[in-house]
């Protein structure tokens, strides 16, 4: 298993090339699921777990690894399927999401596959809002579901989604500015929307980089001056069809979009690569998800944007 994830931290070389690597695993039966390798720190045979009284039902317990206490979540239960057998034969995928480290109990780990984001598609429209799929792809004629871990984390661990009252600038509404939100996770989109609603900022949403490009191109055709109209784009990194790195790089190739401010907002905090963000031309990176941090950055950009264009002809 150590060979399977050898030098995972160096796999960020794929970023910016609209490619990703998925770690495939099984929960119950033969259905395979996927998770982005960038978020995986290691995979281990399930260690002895210490039970937590009154913990969320899907938390199997905590594992003690290298001086850290890590909660272990039964991923099968978390997405509404029967529990993974607790016979000691399962594996724990240690991940870092949204500035926290946790393990996901799975029944088996298969392999890592290298794919282009264009091969990753949004979930079928009939999947519904309650689905735990954030994307799907095909391998050997089998449908691989990419789990919406952000939805799982929100339901299991929770966390505040509201901006502290003392942070909100009462003058935001006076600026009349616009923000484009780009994220494939409905949970993440709604979190950002709630922050912008509290800041009284208008916004448009897109479900992936391809849809965002189509929205931007439509605005250009309408004759909008994008740098003046858009205070910023808040984009996720991992998205079907076109990822956040590639979205930013393509924007920088279009004269009408070159000056638009791009904030990359991702749960990939553990393997974040500043040089890659600079390479594709993004302005800033922020790890998900702390409402106050996002609010501070957005308001700082609103003030800068207003100062830049308020007196311009």
KEKE-3310 file (N, C-alpha, C; in steps of 0.2 Angstrom, whole numbers, plus 5000, padded with zeros to 4 digits):
npx = (5004:5010:5018:5008:5004:5016:5026:5015:5014:5021:5013:5007:5011:5003:4993:4986:4987:4975:4972:4970:4973:4965:4961:4955:4942:4933:4917:4906:4902:4906:4906:4915:4923:4929:4942:4951:4969:4977:4972:4974:4984:4989:4987:4981:4981:4966:4968:4968:4954:4948:4934:4922:4911:4895:4897:4895:4885:4892:4905:4918:4927:4942:4959:4976:4989:5006:5007:4996:4978:4966:4950:4940:4930:4916:4914:4905:4893:4891:4887:4875:4874:4875:4885:4903:4911:4917:4929:4942:4948:4947:4952:4960:4958:4968:4966:4967:4956:4949:4957:4958:4962:4957:4951:4945:4935:4936:4931:4940:4955:4958:4966:4977:4972:4976:4969:4961:4953:4943:4937:4930:4914:4899:4887:4873:4858:4847:4851:4849:4847:4851:4861:4877:4887:4899:4904:4906:4914:4920:4927:4934:4921:4914:4904:4912:4910:4913:4916:4907:4915:4915:4902:4899:4908:4903:4890:4894:4904:4901:4901:4903:4894:4892:4897:4906:4898:4906:4914:4909:4907:4898:4897:4898:4887:4885:4894:4890:4895:4900:4902:4909:4905:4913:4911:4910:4904:4888:4886:4898:4896:4884:4889:4898:4889:4881:4890:4892:4879:4877:4887:4880:4883:4881:4880:4885:4883:4893:4894:4906:4923:4921:4908:4909:4918:4909:4900:4907:4911:4899:4896:4906:4902:4890:4895:4900:4912:4923:4934:4929:4916:4916:4921:4928:4933:4928:4935:4934:4947:4947:4937:4924:4927:4933:4946:4950:4963:4965:4955:4958:4971:4966:4958:4967:4972:4964:4961:4950:4947:4959:4963:4954:4951:4956:4952:4958:4949:4950:4949:4960:4971:4982:4991:4994:5000:5010:5018:5012:4999:5004:5010:4999:4993:4984:4977:4976:4976:4965:4962:4948:4937:4933:4922:4924:4937:4936:4926:4934:4944:4936:4930:4941:4946:4934:4935:4947:4944:4934:4941:4949:4941:4932:4934:4938:4935)
npy = (4994:5006:5008:5011:5024:5032:5046:5055:5068:5075:5075:5086:5091:5089:5098:5112:5107:5103:5090:5076:5064:5050:5041:5025:5016:5005:5003:4995:4980:4978:4991:5005:5019:5036:5047:5063:5062:5072:5076:5066:5059:5047:5029:5017:5000:4997:5003:4999:5007:5020:5022:5035:5042:5048:5053:5058:5046:5041:5041:5031:5030:5035:5036:5034:5041:5043:5052:5060:5062:5056:5058:5045:5041:5032:5030:5024:5023:5037:5042:5036:5022:5005:5001:4999:4983:4980:4972:4973:4971:4982:4998:5013:5029:5042:5059:5077:5090:5105:5112:5102:5086:5070:5053:5041:5027:5013:4998:4992:4996:5001:5006:5019:5031:5041:5055:5066:5081:5084:5072:5070:5071:5081:5076:5065:5073:5069:5064:5072:5083:5078:5069:5061:5063:5072:5072:5061:5048:5037:5020:5006:5003:5005:5015:5027:5035:5050:5056:5068:5075:5087:5089:5078:5081:5093:5088:5079:5085:5098:5116:5134:5144:5158:5175:5184:5197:5209:5210:5213:5225:5240:5247:5240:5237:5249:5249:5242:5230:5215:5197:5182:5166:5150:5133:5116:5109:5109:5112:5119:5130:5136:5139:5149:5158:5162:5169:5180:5185:5190:5200:5208:5208:5206:5192:5179:5162:5147:5130:5123:5125:5126:5130:5143:5149:5150:5159:5170:5173:5176:5188:5196:5197:5204:5216:5220:5228:5218:5219:5230:5227:5215:5212:5201:5184:5169:5154:5137:5123:5109:5103:5096:5094:5108:5113:5123:5129:5128:5136:5149:5150:5150:5162:5172:5172:5178:5194:5202:5197:5197:5205:5203:5199:5185:5173:5159:5146:5133:5116:5110:5112:5106:5102:5113:5123:5137:5142:5136:5143:5156:5153:5151:5163:5167:5178:5176:5164:5154:5144:5133:5130:5145:5156:5170:5173:5172:5182:5193:5194:5196:5208:5216:5216:5221:5234:5238:5237:5246:5258:5258:5259:5269:5283:5282:5285)
npz = (5000:5003:4992:4983:4986:4984:4986:4985:4988:4978:4967:4963:4951:4941:4941:4933:4921:4918:4923:4933:4947:4952:4967:4968:4976:4987:4994:4999:4992:4974:4968:4963:4969:4969:4974:4975:4973:4977:4989:4998:5011:5016:5015:5025:5033:5043:5059:5077:5084:5095:5104:5103:5115:5112:5100:5082:5073:5061:5064:5067:5077:5085:5078:5083:5077:5074:5085:5083:5085:5076:5069:5063:5049:5044:5028:5020:5027:5029:5017:5016:5014:5019:5034:5033:5035:5051:5053:5054:5042:5033:5026:5030:5023:5024:5025:5020:5022:5020:5030:5040:5047:5043:5044:5032:5033:5022:5012:5003:4994:4978:4965:4958:4946:4931:4924:4913:4916:4908:4906:4917:4922:4926:4939:4934:4929:4935:4948:4959:4973:4985:4983:4985:4975:4967:4955:4940:4931:4918:4918:4911:4906:4917:4929:4938:4954:4960:4976:4985:4996:5003:5006:5014:5025:5030:5035:5044:5053:5053:5057:5057:5047:5045:5045:5056:5065:5068:5057:5045:5033:5032:5021:5010:5001:4994:4985:4974:4967:4958:4959:4953:4956:4956:4957:4959:4969:4977:4990:4994:4985:4990:5003:5000:4994:5005:5013:5004:5003:5016:5015:5007:4993:4976:4965:4953:4949:4944:4939:4935:4928:4914:4912:4918:4910:4899:4904:4906:4893:4887:4894:4889:4875:4877:4879:4891:4902:4908:4919:4925:4929:4936:4952:4957:4954:4962:4963:4964:4964:4960:4948:4937:4919:4916:4926:4941:4940:4926:4921:4926:4919:4905:4905:4907:4894:4886:4880:4885:4898:4905:4915:4926:4943:4951:4964:4970:4978:4989:4995:4995:5004:5011:5001:4994:4981:4979:4969:4957:4957:4955:4942:4934:4934:4944:4957:4971:4984:4995:5008:5010:5024:5030:5035:5040:5036:5022:5020:5024:5014:5003:5005:5006:4993:4987:4991:4985:4972:4970:4973:4962:4951:4954:4951:4938:4920)
capx = (5000:5014:5020:5002:5004:5023:5027:5009:5015:5024:5008:5004:5014:4997:4989:4988:4987:4968:4972:4970:4974:4960:4962:4949:4941:4926:4914:4902:4901:4911:4905:4921:4922:4935:4944:4957:4975:4980:4969:4976:4991:4992:4982:4984:4976:4962:4971:4963:4950:4945:4927:4920:4905:4890:4900:4891:4885:4896:4912:4919:4931:4948:4965:4981:4994:5012:5006:4990:4972:4962:4943:4939:4923:4914:4912:4899:4887:4890:4883:4868:4874:4876:4892:4909:4912:4922:4932:4949:4951:4946:4958:4958:4961:4970:4965:4966:4951:4946:4961:4957:4964:4953:4952:4939:4935:4933:4932:4946:4958:4960:4972:4977:4971:4977:4964:4960:4947:4937:4934:4926:4908:4895:4883:4867:4853:4842:4854:4845:4851:4853:4866:4884:4891:4901:4906:4907:4918:4920:4933:4932:4914:4911:4904:4915:4907:4918:4912:4907:4918:4913:4895:4900:4911:4898:4885:4897:4908:4898:4905:4900:4893:4891:4902:4905:4895:4910:4919:4905:4908:4891:4897:4898:4881:4886:4899:4887:4899:4898:4906:4907:4907:4914:4912:4906:4900:4883:4888:4903:4893:4880:4893:4900:4883:4879:4895:4891:4873:4879:4890:4876:4886:4878:4884:4882:4886:4894:4896:4913:4926:4918:4902:4912:4920:4904:4897:4912:4911:4893:4896:4910:4898:4885:4898:4902:4919:4923:4937:4925:4910:4918:4926:4933:4930:4930:4935:4937:4952:4944:4930:4923:4927:4939:4947:4951:4969:4965:4950:4962:4975:4962:4956:4973:4974:4959:4962:4945:4947:4966:4963:4949:4955:4954:4954:4957:4947:4950:4950:4967:4976:4988:4996:4993:5007:5010:5021:5007:4995:5007:5011:4993:4990:4979:4979:4977:4973:4962:4960:4942:4931:4932:4918:4927:4943:4933:4923:4939:4947:4932:4929:4947:4946:4929:4938:4953:4941:4930:4946:4952:4937:4927:4936:4940:4930)
capy = (5000:5012:5010:5014:5032:5034:5053:5058:5076:5078:5074:5093:5093:5088:5104:5117:5104:5100:5083:5074:5057:5048:5035:5022:5012:5002:5004:4989:4977:4980:4998:5009:5027:5040:5053:5066:5060:5078:5076:5060:5059:5040:5024:5012:4995:5000:5002:4999:5013:5021:5024:5042:5043:5053:5055:5057:5039:5038:5042:5024:5031:5039:5033:5037:5040:5048:5058:5064:5059:5057:5055:5040:5042:5027:5034:5021:5026:5044:5043:5033:5015:5001:5002:4995:4978:4981:4966:4974:4970:4988:5002:5020:5034:5048:5065:5084:5094:5111:5113:5097:5079:5065:5046:5038:5019:5010:4991:4990:5002:4998:5009:5026:5032:5047:5056:5073:5084:5084:5065:5070:5075:5082:5070:5065:5078:5065:5062:5075:5087:5074:5064:5063:5063:5078:5071:5054:5046:5030:5016:4999:5003:5005:5021:5029:5040:5055:5057:5075:5075:5093:5088:5073:5084:5098:5085:5076:5089:5105:5122:5140:5147:5165:5180:5188:5204:5215:5210:5216:5232:5242:5251:5235:5238:5255:5249:5239:5226:5209:5192:5176:5160:5144:5127:5110:5106:5113:5114:5125:5136:5138:5142:5156:5163:5164:5174:5186:5188:5194:5206:5212:5208:5202:5186:5174:5155:5142:5124:5121:5130:5127:5135:5149:5152:5152:5165:5176:5175:5179:5195:5200:5198:5209:5222:5222:5229:5213:5221:5235:5224:5210:5213:5195:5177:5165:5148:5130:5120:5103:5103:5093:5097:5112:5114:5131:5131:5129:5142:5155:5151:5152:5169:5176:5172:5182:5201:5205:5194:5196:5209:5201:5196:5178:5170:5151:5144:5126:5112:5107:5116:5102:5102:5119:5125:5144:5143:5135:5148:5161:5151:5151:5170:5169:5183:5174:5157:5154:5137:5132:5136:5149:5162:5176:5174:5173:5189:5199:5194:5198:5215:5220:5216:5226:5241:5239:5237:5252:5263:5258:5261:5274:5289:5281:5287)
capz = (5000:5003:4985:4979:4987:4985:4984:4983:4988:4972:4961:4961:4944:4936:4942:4928:4915:4917:4924:4940:4948:4957:4971:4968:4982:4987:5001:5000:4985:4969:4965:4964:4970:4968:4978:4972:4976:4981:4996:5002:5014:5016:5016:5030:5036:5048:5065:5082:5085:5101:5103:5106:5117:5110:5093:5077:5071:5056:5066:5070:5083:5083:5077:5086:5072:5074:5089:5082:5086:5070:5068:5057:5047:5040:5022:5017:5031:5028:5010:5016:5012:5025:5036:5031:5040:5056:5054:5054:5035:5029:5025:5031:5019:5028:5020:5023:5019:5024:5035:5045:5045:5045:5040:5029:5032:5016:5013:4999:4990:4971:4962:4956:4939:4929:4919:4911:4919:4903:4906:4923:4921:4932:4940:4930:4932:4940:4954:4964:4978:4991:4980:4987:4970:4965:4948:4938:4926:4916:4918:4909:4905:4924:4931:4944:4957:4964:4982:4987:5003:5007:5009:5020:5031:5033:5038:5050:5057:5053:5057:5056:5040:5046:5046:5063:5064:5068:5051:5039:5031:5031:5015:5004:4996:4991:4979:4968:4963:4956:4960:4950:4960:4952:4961:4957:4975:4979:4997:4993:4982:4995:5008:4998:4993:5011:5014:5000:5005:5022:5014:5002:4987:4970:4962:4948:4950:4939:4942:4934:4924:4907:4913:4920:4904:4895:4907:4905:4886:4886:4896:4884:4869:4879:4879:4897:4903:4914:4924:4929:4931:4941:4957:4957:4953:4967:4960:4966:4960:4957:4945:4930:4912:4917:4933:4942:4937:4919:4920:4926:4913:4899:4906:4905:4887:4883:4882:4889:4904:4908:4921:4931:4949:4953:4970:4971:4985:4988:5001:4994:5008:5013:4996:4990:4978:4977:4962:4952:4957:4951:4935:4930:4934:4949:4961:4978:4986:5001:5010:5013:5023:5036:5033:5042:5032:5015:5020:5025:5008:4998:5007:5004:4986:4985:4992:4980:4965:4970:4972:4955:4945:4956:4947:4931:4916)
cpx = (5004:5017:5014:5002:5011:5023:5021:5010:5018:5019:5005:5007:5008:4993:4991:4987:4980:4968:4972:4971:4968:4962:4955:4948:4934:4924:4910:4901:4907:4911:4912:4919:4929:4936:4951:4963:4978:4977:4971:4983:4994:4986:4985:4978:4973:4966:4966:4960:4948:4939:4926:4913:4901:4893:4895:4891:4890:4903:4913:4923:4937:4954:4971:4987:5000:5010:5000:4984:4968:4955:4943:4931:4921:4910:4905:4893:4886:4887:4877:4868:4876:4884:4897:4910:4918:4926:4940:4952:4951:4953:4955:4962:4962:4970:4965:4961:4949:4950:4961:4959:4959:4954:4945:4939:4932:4935:4938:4948:4960:4966:4972:4976:4972:4972:4964:4953:4941:4934:4930:4920:4904:4890:4877:4862:4848:4845:4851:4850:4854:4859:4873:4889:4893:4903:4906:4912:4917:4927:4931:4925:4910:4910:4907:4912:4913:4914:4912:4909:4916:4906:4895:4903:4906:4893:4888:4900:4905:4903:4901:4900:4892:4896:4901:4903:4900:4915:4915:4905:4901:4891:4897:4893:4882:4890:4896:4891:4897:4903:4904:4910:4907:4915:4907:4902:4894:4883:4892:4900:4888:4883:4895:4895:4881:4883:4893:4884:4874:4882:4886:4880:4882:4883:4881:4886:4887:4896:4902:4916:4924:4912:4904:4914:4915:4900:4901:4911:4905:4893:4900:4906:4892:4888:4901:4910:4920:4928:4934:4919:4911:4923:4931:4929:4933:4929:4938:4943:4949:4937:4930:4925:4933:4940:4949:4958:4969:4960:4954:4967:4972:4960:4961:4975:4969:4959:4956:4944:4954:4966:4958:4953:4952:4957:4953:4955:4946:4951:4957:4972:4982:4993:4996:5000:5006:5012:5016:5002:4997:5008:5005:4990:4985:4981:4980:4974:4971:4960:4953:4942:4931:4928:4921:4933:4941:4930:4929:4943:4943:4931:4935:4948:4940:4932:4943:4949:4937:4935:4949:4948:4932:4928:4938:4934:4926)
cpy = (5006:5014:5013:5022:5035:5041:5056:5066:5079:5078:5081:5095:5093:5094:5109:5114:5101:5093:5082:5066:5055:5041:5031:5017:5009:5002:4997:4986:4979:4987:5001:5016:5030:5046:5056:5064:5066:5078:5071:5060:5052:5036:5019:5006:4998:4998:5001:5006:5014:5025:5031:5042:5049:5056:5054:5049:5037:5039:5035:5025:5035:5035:5037:5036:5045:5054:5062:5059:5061:5054:5050:5040:5036:5030:5031:5023:5033:5046:5039:5026:5011:5001:4997:4990:4980:4975:4966:4973:4976:4992:5009:5025:5041:5054:5072:5087:5100:5112:5108:5090:5074:5058:5044:5030:5017:5002:4989:4996:4998:5000:5016:5027:5039:5049:5064:5075:5084:5077:5065:5074:5076:5077:5071:5070:5075:5063:5066:5079:5083:5069:5066:5062:5070:5078:5063:5054:5039:5026:5009:4998:5003:5013:5022:5035:5044:5057:5065:5075:5081:5092:5083:5077:5089:5094:5081:5080:5096:5111:5128:5142:5154:5169:5183:5195:5209:5215:5213:5223:5235:5246:5246:5236:5244:5254:5246:5234:5219:5203:5186:5170:5154:5138:5122:5107:5111:5116:5120:5131:5139:5142:5149:5161:5166:5170:5181:5189:5192:5200:5210:5213:5204:5197:5182:5167:5151:5136:5121:5126:5131:5131:5142:5153:5154:5158:5171:5178:5178:5186:5199:5202:5203:5216:5225:5223:5224:5216:5226:5232:5219:5212:5207:5189:5173:5158:5142:5128:5114:5104:5099:5097:5102:5114:5122:5133:5133:5135:5148:5156:5153:5160:5173:5176:5176:5189:5204:5203:5194:5200:5208:5197:5189:5175:5163:5149:5137:5123:5109:5111:5113:5102:5108:5122:5132:5145:5141:5140:5154:5160:5152:5158:5171:5174:5181:5167:5158:5147:5137:5129:5139:5156:5169:5178:5175:5180:5194:5199:5198:5206:5219:5221:5221:5233:5243:5241:5244:5258:5264:5261:5267:5281:5288:5283:5281)
cpz = (5000:4996:4981:4980:4987:4982:4981:4983:4982:4966:4959:4954:4939:4936:4936:4921:4914:4918:4932:4941:4954:4960:4971:4974:4982:4994:5003:4993:4981:4966:4967:4965:4969:4973:4975:4976:4980:4988:5001:5005:5014:5016:5020:5031:5042:5055:5071:5083:5092:5100:5106:5108:5114:5103:5088:5075:5066:5058:5070:5076:5081:5083:5080:5081:5073:5079:5088:5083:5080:5070:5062:5055:5042:5033:5019:5021:5030:5022:5010:5014:5019:5027:5033:5036:5045:5058:5054:5047:5031:5029:5027:5027:5023:5024:5024:5019:5023:5030:5041:5042:5048:5041:5038:5029:5026:5017:5009:4995:4983:4968:4961:4948:4937:4924:4918:4914:4914:4903:4912:4921:4927:4933:4936:4933:4937:4946:4960:4969:4984:4989:4983:4982:4968:4957:4946:4932:4924:4916:4916:4909:4912:4926:4938:4947:4961:4970:4983:4995:5007:5010:5015:5026:5034:5037:5045:5055:5058:5053:5055:5049:5040:5047:5052:5061:5064:5062:5045:5039:5029:5024:5009:4999:4992:4984:4973:4964:4962:4957:4956:4954:4956:4957:4960:4963:4977:4986:4997:4990:4987:5001:5006:4997:5000:5014:5010:5001:5011:5021:5009:4996:4982:4967:4957:4950:4944:4942:4940:4930:4917:4907:4914:4914:4899:4897:4905:4897:4884:4888:4891:4878:4871:4879:4886:4898:4909:4920:4929:4932:4937:4946:4958:4955:4959:4964:4964:4962:4956:4954:4938:4924:4912:4924:4934:4940:4929:4917:4920:4921:4907:4900:4905:4898:4883:4885:4887:4896:4908:4915:4927:4937:4950:4960:4970:4978:4985:4995:5001:4998:5010:5007:4991:4987:4975:4971:4957:4952:4953:4944:4931:4930:4939:4954:4968:4979:4993:5002:5012:5020:5030:5034:5034:5037:5024:5015:5020:5018:5003:4999:5005:4997:4983:4986:4987:4973:4965:4969:4965:4950:4947:4952:4940:4926:4913)
residu = (UNK:UNK:UNK:UNK:UNK:UNK:UNK:UNK:UNK:UNK:UNK:UNK:UNK:UNK:UNK:UNK:UNK:UNK:UNK:UNK:UNK:UNK:UNK:UNK:UNK:UNK:UNK:UNK:UNK:UNK:UNK:UNK:UNK:UNK:UNK:UNK:UNK:UNK:UNK:UNK:UNK:UNK:UNK:UNK:UNK:UNK:UNK:UNK:UNK:UNK:UNK:UNK:UNK:UNK:UNK:UNK:UNK:UNK:UNK:UNK:UNK:UNK:UNK:UNK:UNK:UNK:UNK:UNK:UNK:UNK:UNK:UNK:UNK:UNK:UNK:UNK:UNK:UNK:UNK:UNK:UNK:UNK:UNK:UNK:UNK:UNK:UNK:UNK:UNK:UNK:UNK:UNK:UNK:UNK:UNK:UNK:UNK:UNK:UNK:UNK:UNK:UNK:UNK:UNK:UNK:UNK:UNK:UNK:UNK:UNK:UNK:UNK:UNK:UNK:UNK:UNK:UNK:UNK:UNK:UNK:UNK:UNK:UNK:UNK:UNK:UNK:UNK:UNK:UNK:UNK:UNK:UNK:UNK:UNK:UNK:UNK:UNK:UNK:UNK:UNK:UNK:UNK:UNK:UNK:UNK:UNK:UNK:UNK:UNK:UNK:UNK:UNK:UNK:UNK:UNK:UNK:UNK:UNK:UNK:UNK:UNK:UNK:UNK:UNK:UNK:UNK:UNK:UNK:UNK:UNK:UNK:UNK:UNK:UNK:UNK:UNK:UNK:UNK:UNK:UNK:UNK:UNK:UNK:UNK:UNK:UNK:UNK:UNK:UNK:UNK:UNK:UNK:UNK:UNK:UNK:UNK:UNK:UNK:UNK:UNK:UNK:UNK:UNK:UNK:UNK:UNK:UNK:UNK:UNK:UNK:UNK:UNK:UNK:UNK:UNK:UNK:UNK:UNK:UNK:UNK:UNK:UNK:UNK:UNK:UNK:UNK:UNK:UNK:UNK:UNK:UNK:UNK:UNK:UNK:UNK:UNK:UNK:UNK:UNK:UNK:UNK:UNK:UNK:UNK:UNK:UNK:UNK:UNK:UNK:UNK:UNK:UNK:UNK:UNK:UNK:UNK:UNK:UNK:UNK:UNK:UNK:UNK:UNK:UNK:UNK:UNK:UNK:UNK:UNK:UNK:UNK:UNK:UNK:UNK:UNK:UNK:UNK:UNK:UNK:UNK:UNK:UNK:UNK:UNK:UNK:UNK:UNK:UNK:UNK:UNK:UNK:UNK:UNK:UNK:UNK:UNK:UNK:UNK:UNK:UNK:UNK:UNK:UNK:UNK:UNK:UNK:UNK:UNK:UNK:UNK:UNK:UNK:UNK)
# end
